[in-house]
Amino acid sequence: MSRLTGPLAVLGGAVALRLAIGIGFANYDTLYSLVWGQQLARGQTPAYGVALAPTPHPLLELAGFVLAPLGAGATLWIVVALAYLALAWLGYLVYLLGARWFSRPVGLAAAAILLSRYEVLSYGARAYADIPYVALVLAALAVESRRARAGVPVLALLALAGLLRPEAWLFAGVYWLYLWPSASPRRRAATAALVALAPVLWGLSDLAVTGNALWSLTNTRATAHQLNRATGIANVPYYGARRIGEVLGPDGLVGAALGGALALWLARSRALLGAGAGLVALAAFAIIAAFGLPIQDRYVFLIAALLCVFAGAALAGWRTLSPRGPWLAAAAISALAVLASIAWDVPRFQKTFAGTRPKDQALSAQQRIQDDLVALISDHAICTPISIPYASPQPLLALRLHVSPARIHVAVLARGTYLAPASRAVFTELQLDARDPVRAAPRPAGFTLVARNRSWIAYERC
């Protein structure tokens, strides 16, 4: 029965999270990976060269390839279901690490803290690759926590993570060096192959599609520059700290600081693996920024998840850790911080997940707009070529219409179908970025209005 505890907890957690959040859809980056996988299933070369293309994620493209025969609707349903399973698995792994490093109450508190973080839930509901990436790295830590120098299982999990985000490559390399003293030459060679697997496969994928093995790096860097996003090692101290604070919130920061300090002081042997993993995660974040990639909040999710374990220790460490006095003081301060943060957190959750938005993007509104776009193209025969005023709808249209995204033009063309947002609010709610280039026209010359709904208008000149 104990072997079923984890899977059942993850399944139940996924259902509970889906019911609580109430929404779920694939974001722009994930949609593109599914489209590229769909193209591979049709024997086409993925269209990496479209404007504002996101970074390819080979593991997600593989999912798109495998799911392509099921159709776009089933693919998106499965991807959202997997996203919620990944979110629940992430919460379970944080619990597991807290339980193994400290105690079960600490694990429960840590999971509760993580799964109450606004950004974590927001990105999880939109099926971002960062959630399963963090879960795979934490799974590797959980294996290592259960059996020191576990070797191949840890590296296998990190290889999978490395097909979602390149930061896992550093974890694999550091772990390989950690194994070096106790490994035979044959084992070193075998594990070195596992370390190299993810970066080699990623580079070969880029090379096969674009002729440039470093295309993911150069394109992501160019897009970050085009959208004027913060990059560079000099920006890491300020923006890195800011992003961690945005994810954890004031109560998470207070708990992590108190729990981390007390754990390193009073329970150092329990805290070393988590602290070491946190340092590697921080180094990986800095390296990514140094290579010119953007500094975004989802890139610190791994650091935040590890800090949640220490925040859990601050809240619940007094039950099993000694001396009890400092841990009780930390629990009292952390509990006050949680109470003080509720007034700040609740409006953010309401605006984002419930859709009552005076300013912030509401995820329910974004899902409604995507659903309306799908309804419009499903209920009306679309003539080609297809044009749109901005890039955000491009991958969803490509996936639903089973065409290359290169055939969805971000421009005003002389003929074909032009799909325009029905209002300025629709435009801003689904906009990729405030600096996203826009080529808009209220109604192109010679085009006739042929269909509309609450979010979209279709004009045609066929």
C-alpha positions in Angstrom: 0.0 0.0 0.0 2.9 2.4 0.8 4.0 2.2 -2.9 0.6 3.6 -3.9 0.7 6.5 -1.4 2.7 8.8 -3.7 0.8 8.2 -6.9 -2.6 8.5 -5.2 -1.5 11.7 -3.4 -0.4 13.2 -6.8 -3.5 12.1 -8.6 -5.8 13.4 -5.8 -3.7 16.6 -5.6 -4.0 17.2 -9.3 -7.8 16.8 -9.2 -8.1 19.1 -6.1 -5.9 21.8 -7.7 -7.8 21.6 -11.0 -11.1 22.1 -9.2 -9.7 24.9 -7.0 -8.1 26.9 -9.8 -10.9 26.2 -12.3 -8.9 26.8 -15.4 -6.2 25.2 -17.5 -4.7 25.9 -20.9 -1.4 25.7 -22.8 0.7 28.8 -22.9 2.4 30.3 -26.0 5.7 28.5 -25.4 4.1 25.1 -24.9 1.8 25.5 -27.8 4.8 26.1 -30.1 6.5 22.9 -28.8 3.3 21.0 -29.5 3.0 22.5 -33.0 6.6 21.6 -33.8 6.0 18.1 -32.6 2.9 18.0 -34.8 5.0 19.1 -37.7 7.5 16.3 -37.1 4.6 13.8 -37.1 3.6 15.1 -40.5 7.2 14.7 -41.8 7.8 18.4 -41.9 10.7 20.4 -40.5 9.6 22.4 -37.4 9.3 26.1 -38.2 11.7 27.5 -35.6 12.3 30.6 -37.7 9.0 32.4 -37.1 9.1 35.8 -35.5 9.2 35.7 -31.7 9.6 31.9 -31.6 10.2 30.7 -28.1 13.0 28.4 -27.0 12.4 24.8 -28.2 12.0 22.2 -25.5 12.9 18.7 -27.0 10.9 16.8 -24.4 7.7 18.8 -25.0 8.2 18.4 -28.8 8.4 14.7 -28.3 5.1 14.9 -26.4 3.6 16.9 -29.4 4.9 14.2 -31.8 3.4 11.3 -29.7 0.1 13.1 -29.2 -0.3 14.4 -32.8 -2.5 11.4 -34.0 -5.1 12.2 -31.3 -5.9 15.6 -32.8 -5.4 19.1 -31.4 -8.3 19.0 -28.9 -7.3 15.8 -27.3 -3.6 16.9 -27.3 -4.5 20.1 -25.4 -6.7 18.2 -22.9 -4.0 15.7 -22.1 -1.3 18.4 -21.8 -3.4 20.4 -19.3 -4.0 17.2 -17.4 -0.3 16.4 -17.3 0.4 20.0 -16.3 -1.8 19.6 -13.2 -0.2 16.2 -12.4 3.2 17.9 -12.6 2.0 20.6 -10.3 0.7 18.1 -7.8 3.9 16.0 -8.2 5.9 19.1 -7.5 4.0 19.7 -4.2 4.4 16.0 -3.3 8.2 16.1 -3.9 8.6 19.2 -1.7 6.7 17.3 1.0 8.9 14.3 0.5 12.1 16.3 0.7 10.9 18.1 3.8 10.0 14.7 5.4 13.3 13.1 4.6 15.5 16.0 5.6 13.5 17.0 8.7 10.1 15.5 9.5 6.7 14.8 8.0 5.1 18.0 9.6 7.9 20.0 7.9 7.2 18.3 4.6 3.4 19.1 4.9 4.1 22.7 5.8 6.6 23.1 2.9 4.2 21.6 0.4 1.4 23.9 1.7 3.7 27.0 1.3 4.7 26.0 -2.2 1.2 25.3 -3.5 -0.1 28.6 -2.1 2.4 30.6 -4.2 0.6 32.7 -6.7 3.2 32.4 -9.5 3.6 28.6 -9.1 -0.1 28.0 -9.5 -0.4 30.5 -12.4 2.4 28.9 -14.4 1.2 25.4 -13.5 -2.3 26.2 -14.8 -0.8 27.4 -18.1 1.3 24.2 -18.6 4.7 25.8 -18.6 7.7 23.5 -18.9 9.3 25.0 -15.8 7.0 23.0 -13.4 7.9 19.5 -14.7 11.5 20.6 -14.9 11.6 21.6 -11.3 9.7 18.4 -10.4 12.3 16.2 -12.2 15.2 17.9 -10.4 13.5 17.5 -7.1 12.8 13.9 -7.9 16.5 13.4 -8.5 17.2 15.0 -5.1 14.6 12.7 -3.5 16.4 9.6 -4.9 19.7 10.9 -3.6 18.2 11.6 -0.2 17.0 8.1 0.0 20.2 6.5 -1.1 23.5 8.4 -1.2 25.5 8.3 -4.4 22.6 6.6 -6.2 24.2 7.4 -9.5 22.3 6.4 -12.6 18.7 7.0 -11.4 19.7 10.5 -10.4 21.4 11.2 -13.7 18.6 9.7 -15.7 16.1 12.1 -14.0 18.5 15.0 -14.6 18.8 14.0 -18.3 15.0 14.3 -18.7 15.1 17.6 -16.9 17.9 18.7 -19.2 15.5 18.3 -22.2 13.2 20.9 -20.7 15.7 23.4 -19.3 19.5 23.7 -19.7 20.1 24.5 -16.0 19.8 20.7 -15.4 23.1 20.2 -17.3 25.0 22.0 -14.5 23.3 19.8 -11.9 24.3 16.7 -13.8 27.9 17.8 -14.2 28.2 18.7 -10.5 26.7 15.4 -9.4 29.1 13.5 -11.8 32.0 15.2 -10.1 30.5 14.3 -6.7 30.4 10.6 -7.8 34.0 10.7 -9.2 36.0 9.7 -6.0 34.0 6.5 -5.4 33.4 5.5 -9.0 35.5 3.1 -11.2 36.8 4.3 -14.6 34.1 2.3 -16.3 31.3 3.8 -14.2 32.7 7.3 -14.7 32.6 6.8 -18.5 29.0 5.4 -18.4 27.7 8.2 -16.2 29.6 10.8 -18.3 27.5 9.6 -21.2 24.3 10.3 -19.2 25.6 13.7 -18.3 26.2 14.6 -21.9 23.0 13.1 -23.2 20.6 16.0 -22.8 22.9 18.8 -24.2 24.0 16.6 -27.1 20.4 15.7 -28.0 19.3 19.3 -27.7 22.2 20.5 -29.9 21.6 17.8 -32.5 17.9 18.7 -32.6 18.8 22.4 -33.2 21.4 21.3 -35.8 19.0 19.1 -37.7 16.3 21.8 -37.8 18.3 25.0 -38.3 21.8 24.0 -39.2 23.0 25.7 -36.0 23.6 23.5 -32.9 23.4 26.6 -30.7 20.2 28.0 -32.3 18.2 27.8 -29.0 20.7 29.9 -27.3 21.1 32.5 -30.0 17.4 32.8 -30.8 16.4 33.1 -27.1 19.0 35.8 -26.6 17.9 37.7 -29.7 14.2 37.5 -28.6 15.2 38.7 -25.1 17.0 41.7 -26.7 14.1 42.4 -29.0 11.6 42.5 -26.1 14.1 44.5 -24.0 14.1 42.0 -21.1 16.6 42.2 -18.3 19.7 40.0 -18.9 23.3 39.8 -17.9 25.3 38.7 -14.9 25.3 42.3 -13.6 21.5 42.2 -13.2 21.4 38.9 -11.3 21.8 40.4 -7.7 18.9 42.8 -8.1 16.6 41.0 -10.5 17.3 37.6 -9.1 16.5 38.7 -5.5 13.4 40.5 -6.8 12.2 37.4 -8.8 12.6 35.1 -5.8 10.8 37.6 -3.6 7.9 37.8 -6.2 7.6 34.0 -6.2 7.9 33.4 -2.4 6.1 36.4 -1.2 6.9 38.1 2.2 5.8 35.2 4.3 7.8 32.7 2.2 10.9 34.9 2.4 10.7 35.3 6.2 10.1 31.5 6.7 12.9 30.5 4.3 15.4 32.9 6.0 14.5 31.7 9.5 14.3 28.1 8.6 17.5 28.1 6.5 19.5 29.9 9.2 18.3 27.6 12.0 18.7 24.4 10.0 22.3 25.3 9.1 23.0 26.2 12.7 21.2 23.5 14.6 20.6 20.7 12.0 23.4 21.1 9.6 23.7 17.5 8.5 20.0 17.5 7.5 20.3 20.7 5.6 23.4 20.2 3.6 21.9 18.5 0.5 19.2 21.2 0.2 21.6 24.0 0.7 24.0 22.5 -1.8 21.3 22.1 -4.4 20.2 25.7 -3.8 23.7 27.0 -4.5 23.9 25.0 -7.7 20.5 26.3 -8.7 21.6 29.8 -8.0 24.8 29.3 -10.0 22.8 27.9 -12.9 20.5 30.9 -12.8 23.4 33.3 -12.9 25.0 31.4 -15.8 21.8 31.6 -17.8 21.7 35.3 -17.3 25.4 35.7 -18.2 24.7 34.1 -21.5 22.2 36.8 -22.3 19.0 34.9 -21.5 16.2 36.7 -19.8 15.8 36.9 -16.0 12.3 35.7 -15.4 10.3 34.7 -12.3 9.8 31.1 -13.5 13.5 30.6 -13.8 13.8 30.8 -10.0 11.1 28.2 -9.3 13.7 25.6 -8.3 15.4 27.9 -5.9 12.0 28.9 -4.5 10.9 25.2 -4.1 14.0 24.4 -2.1 13.5 27.5 0.0 10.0 26.4 0.7 11.4 23.3 2.4 13.3 25.5 4.8 10.2 27.7 5.3 8.4 24.5 6.2 11.1 23.8 8.8 10.6 27.3 10.3 6.8 26.6 10.6 6.9 23.0 11.8 10.4 22.2 12.9 9.6 22.8 16.5 7.7 19.5 16.6 10.8 17.3 16.0 13.9 19.4 16.0 15.9 20.6 19.0 16.5 22.7 20.9 12.9 23.5 20.8 13.0 27.2 21.8 14.6 28.7 18.6 12.3 26.6 16.4 9.2 27.7 18.4 10.2 31.4 17.9 10.7 30.8 14.2 7.3 29.2 14.0 5.6 32.1 15.7 7.3 34.7 13.5 6.5 32.7 10.4 2.9 32.3 11.3 2.6 36.0 11.8 4.1 36.6 8.4 1.6 34.2 6.8 -1.3 36.0 8.4 0.1 39.4 7.4 0.5 38.2 3.8 -3.1 37.0 3.4 -4.4 40.5 2.7 -1.8 40.9 0.0 -2.3 37.5 -1.6 -6.1 37.1 -1.7 -6.8 40.0 -4.2 -4.1 38.7 -6.5 -5.7 35.2 -6.6 -9.1 36.7 -7.2 -8.1 39.0 -10.0 -6.0 36.3 -11.8 -8.1 33.2 -11.4 -11.6 34.7 -11.1 -11.2 37.1 -13.9 -12.1 40.4 -12.1 -9.3 42.4 -13.5 -8.9 46.1 -13.4 -5.3 45.9 -14.4 -3.6 42.5 -14.2 -4.0 39.7 -16.8 -6.6 37.3 -15.6 -6.1 33.7 -16.6 -9.8 33.0 -16.9 -10.0 35.8 -19.5 -7.0 34.4 -21.5 -8.6 31.0 -21.6 -12.0 32.5 -22.7 -10.2 34.4 -25.5 -8.4 31.2 -26.7 -11.6 29.2 -26.5 -13.4 31.9 -28.6 -10.7 31.8 -31.2 -11.0 28.1 -31.5 -14.8 28.4 -31.7 -14.6 31.0 -34.5 -12.3 28.9 -36.7 -14.2 25.8 -36.0 -17.6 27.3 -36.9 -16.5 29.1 -40.0 -14.6 27.9 -43.1 -11.3 29.7 -43.2 -9.7 30.6 -46.5 -6.0 31.1 -46.8 -3.7 32.8 -46.3 -4.4 33.7 -42.7 -3.2 36.9 -41.1 -3.3 38.2 -37.6 -2.3 41.6 -36.0 0.1 40.2 -33.4 2.0 37.0 -32.6 0.1 35.6 -29.6 -2.6 33.6 -31.5 -0.1 32.2 -34.0 0.8 28.8 -32.4 -2.8 28.0 -31.3 -4.1 28.7 -34.8 -1.3 26.5 -36.3 -2.1 23.7 -33.9 -5.8 23.8 -34.5 -5.6 24.2 -38.3 -2.8 21.6 -38.7 -0.5 24.0 -40.6 3.0 25.4 -40.2 3.0 28.5 -38.0 4.9 30.1 -40.9 1.6 30.1 -42.8 0.0 32.2 -40.1 1.1 35.7 -41.1 1.6 38.5 -38.5 0.8 41.1 -41.1 -2.1 42.7 -43.1 -2.2 40.8 -46.4 -4.0 41.7 -49.6 -6.3 38.6 -49.5 -7.3 35.6 -47.4 -8.7 35.7 -43.8 -7.8 38.4 -41.3 -8.5 37.6 -37.6 -8.7 40.6 -35.3 -9.5 41.0 -31.6 -13.0 42.3 -31.1 -11.8 44.9 -28.5 -8.7 46.5 -27.1 -9.2 44.5 -23.9 -9.0 41.2 -25.9 -5.8 42.5 -27.5 -4.1 43.4 -24.2 -5.2 40.3 -22.3 -3.7 37.9 -24.9 -0.7 40.1 -25.8 2.6 38.2 -25.5 4.5 41.2 -24.2 3.9 44.9 -24.0 6.7 45.3 -26.5 5.3 42.6 -28.9 5.4 44.1 -32.4 1.8 44.8 -33.6 0.6 45.2 -37.2 -3.1 46.0 -36.8 -5.9 47.2 -39.1 -9.5 47.8 -38.0 -10.7 46.3 -41.3 -8.3 45.7 -44.2 -9.3 47.4 -47.4 -11.6 45.2 -49.6 -12.2 42.7 -46.8 -15.7 41.7 -45.6 -16.8 40.8 -42.1 -17.9 37.2 -42.2 -18.0 36.1 -38.6 -17.5 37.3 -35.0 -18.0 36.4 -31.4 -17.3 38.2 -28.1 -13.5 38.0 -28.6 -12.7 37.8 -32.3 -13.7 39.1 -35.7 -13.0 37.4 -39.0 -12.7 39.4 -42.2 -12.3 37.7 -45.6 -11.3 38.5 -49.1 -11.1 35.0 -50.7 
